[in-house]
Amino acid sequence: MSLKNLFRISSLINRYLKGKLDDVSEQELQDWINASSANKELFESLTDEAKRDQKLQKMQAHDVARSWGKIQKQTVAAKVKHPSYLKYIAAAVAVILLVAGIFLFPKKNMTEQPNMTMHDVPPGSNKAILTLANGSKVFLASVQKGVINQQGNIQIIKLDSGQLSYKAPEDGKIETAYNTIATPRGGQYQIILSDGTKVWLNADSRMRYPVAFTGKERVVDIAGEAFFEVAPDTKHPFIVTVNDMQIRVLGTQFNVNAYPDEPSVNTTLSEGSIQVQNAAGNTIVATPGEQVQLNPSGGLKLIKNADLDEALAWKRGLFVFHQAELTEIMRALSRWYDVSVEYLNGYRSPNHYTGIIRRQANLSDALRILELTSGAHFEIKDRTIIIKK
């Protein structure tokens, strides 16, 4: 069973526990249960309240990262010696991932943890600042829906869905003007450009773009993280510039992670194809499931089997970590919850963690998951996460 399928089953069981499965999802879960006795046993152990509580208590002293490593080694051996054993390995992996998922919906008697002092912080929300061509600013979270501004003959509209949209006339002269949309820490937003291209901006991100595309190319500039669903137009290539890198597409879907505190700029492709070029003029063409990395020295590297679930999780309302370091997790949480991180006495965890966290969860719930699985202890004080052994 692939990691993607394990995440899917974890999600289905979590929704089952909350009574939120529709008919289609319920049938999908039932088909998985009926597929093997191991699946049925796993489902029963995780949905029986007494068994589940016992399992969760054991997990409080359980090192998920170490178990994941053991399972990986066992999987390699099983492929060679006992192919039929793979389904039990998959079930064991599912237990680890699923327990992380169950913690996202803690029971009332599980909300108190003696190791944490919690001054809770809510999750981020849809908010951004739009800077118009004349320098004036619009706070998008507070403006009413409808036409919020007009630049020349281009209408800027806040849709009923809350998205920002640009409407250009079918004919008539269009003057070139540029806008910038920026999300703060703790914010996210979606915009539909004049050509129909949809862009999702993650927290602490920015995009500069023309109110309407008038030249031979459609060019935008970004910082932070954004997901693009580019409207097809073979005559007008769509180009994303970030740092010293240029991403050229015709019509495709891809994610760009270009935060300055991350070790590399990662462009991950989910559909279509892209051409990535660095400052030296070197290029790499990527196909779906691949990722192009730009390292600090300007070199490009192609990752053939990229983790799409992890790269695209934020757009789906999740944090997905697969063998991630605690520092990596903290960077993501700090941007979304708009908090700082302090490692007491220079503490750094040497372990790697695998799990799923809902972005809609309060910060205390997210840290509770990590505390139960990492061995670290957390406090929240004055919008600062304090990490100690």
C-alpha positions, 0 to 999 in steps of 0.5 A: 500500500502506498503512502498516499493510500495510507493517508487516504485510509487514515482520513476515511477512518477519522471521518468515520469516527466523527460521523462525517462519511458520505455514501461514496466514502463509506463504500470506499472504506468498506471495500478496504475493510473487506479486502483483507483480514488484516484490514478488518482487524486494524479497523476494529482495533482503531474504532473500538473505544476501549482498544483505541484508548489503550493503543493511544496510551501506549503511543504516548511512550512510543517513538514513531520515527524509530518504528517507521525506520524499523518498518522500512527495513522490514519491508525491504526484507519482506519483499525478498523473503516473504512477499505475502508479509507486505500486507501486515507491514502496510497495516503496521505503517497504517497504525502509526499514521492513523494514530497521528490522525486520531490525535487530530480529534482528541477526546475531552479527557485527552485534552489535558497534558501535564507537560504543556503550558498552553496559551492557545493560538488559533489557526491561520485564515483567509486574509491578504493585502492587495497593493494597487498600481497607485500604491494604495492598499486593500485589506481583503479580509474586511472588504465587502464582496463585489467590485472593490476597485477598477484599474483602467477598464479592468475590474477587481472583484471579490467573489462570493467564495472570497476569492479575488478575481480580475475581469478584463473586457473582451475588446478595447485598449488595456493599459499595463498596470501591476498589482501585488498581493501578499499574505501575512504570517497566519494567512492564505488567499486565492486569486484568479488572474485575468487569463483565468489562471488560479493561484493559491498563496500560502502564509507569508507569501507574495505575488506581483502580476499585471492586472491583464496580460498584454504581451507575448508572455504571461509573467508573474513574480512570487516569493514564499509558496504558491500553487498554480493552476495555469489556464492553457494558452499555447501562444502565450507561455506562462512564466513564474520568476522566483529568486534567480529561477524561471518556470515556463509552462503552457498550461499545468498545475504545480507548486513552488516553495520558495521560502528564504528559510528553507534549504532549497526552492522546490517546484513540484509538478502535479499535472502537465509539464514545466521547464525550469531555468536557473540564472546560468541558463541551465534548464530541466524539464519536469513531468508529473510527480517530479520536483526540481530543486534550486539549491543556494549555489544556484544549481538545479536538481531533478527529483524523480519520485517527489512526495506530492502528498507532502508538497501539496498538503497545505492546499488541501488543508493539511500538514503532511510530514514524511520523515521530517525533522522537528526544525522543518515542522516548526518552520511550517507551524510558525508561518501558519500560526504566526508564532516564533520558536525557541529551542530551550538550551539549544534543544534539537531533536535528532529524530524524524517524524511522519504524520498528518495535522489539520491546518484548521486545528488550534496550535495546542492540538498540533503540538499535542500530536508532536509531544505524544510522538516526539519526546519533546515538550512544548509550551506556548507563551506570548505567541512563542513555542518553547521546545525543551526535553 
